[in-house]
Amino acid sequence: MKNVSQEIKDLSIKSLESTFNKLSNAYKSMTETGSNTTLVQKRLNAVKIGLESLKGTWNGEEFRYDEEIILTSKEVLQGIIPSIEKQIAKSKEGSSQRTLNDRRLTALKLVIESFENRLI
């Protein structure tokens, strides 16, 4: 994996943790209202696995997923990227929303890279 500064590592992990928490809350809320949770569940699992992959790569923490799960998670996360890029394009330079989405995009790209390294 390419050399990443400690600041980017920290911001990426915080971004993924935030995304995981938001998806967890959405899943809980949707479950309570009887909404279809399939997409949120897939994204929640993919973000969780991605977070574990980065922590495993950078902090030496355990990572115990097989190739099929990694590939599925990679595909789900790649599917999120275009919508984040659209949100970035619509947001104002320097806005908090833009910063949040820039960090989220960086984190997702680093997760995908860490998945690719695990599949080699």
QUIDA-V997916 format. One record per residue. N is the residue number from 1. RES is the residue in one letter. PSI is psi in whole degrees, 0 to 359 (* if undefined). NEAR is the number of other C-alpha atoms within 10 Angstrom. Layout:
n: (N N)
res: (RES RES)
psi: (PSI PSI)
near: (NEAR NEAR)
This chain:
n: (1 2 3 4 5 6 7 8 9 10 11 12 13 14 15 16 17 18 19 20 21 22 23 24 25 26 27 28 29 30 31 32 33 34 35 36 37 38 39 40 41 42 43 44 45 46 47 48 49 50 51 52 53 54 55 56 57 58 59 60 61 62 63 64 65 66 67 68 69 70 71 72 73 74 75 76 77 78 79 80 81 82 83 84 85 86 87 88 89 90 91 92 93 94 95 96 97 98 99 100 101 102 103 104 105 106 107 108 109 110 111 112 113 114 115 116 117 118 119 120)
res: (M K N V S Q E I K D L S I K S L E S T F N K L S N A Y K S M T E T G S N T T L V Q K R L N A V K I G L E S L K G T W N G E E F R Y D E E I I L T S K E V L Q G I I P S I E K Q I A K S K E G S S Q R T L N D R R L T A L K L V I E S F E N R L I)
psi: (142 159 124 135 157 324 315 320 310 315 324 317 317 320 315 323 319 315 317 315 319 318 323 316 319 317 314 313 316 324 318 327 358 17 162 123 8 309 316 320 316 316 319 313 318 318 319 313 321 317 316 325 314 315 323 317 314 329 2 21 158 142 118 44 148 172 319 316 320 315 317 315 318 315 317 314 323 329 340 330 314 323 325 319 322 319 321 316 328 340 158 143 130 355 157 325 320 316 314 313 326 316 319 318 315 314 316 320 322 323 313 318 319 324 315 321 329 338 352 *)
near: (12 7 5 10 8 10 9 14 17 11 16 23 21 16 22 23 15 14 17 19 15 13 19 17 12 16 20 14 13 14 12 9 9 9 10 11 14 10 10 16 15 16 20 23 18 23 24 17 21 26 23 21 26 24 17 15 18 14 10 10 12 11 16 11 12 10 12 10 13 22 16 14 24 23 13 18 21 14 12 13 17 12 12 17 15 11 15 19 11 11 15 12 11 8 10 11 15 19 15 15 20 17 19 22 22 16 24 23 17 21 29 21 17 21 22 14 11 16 12 5)
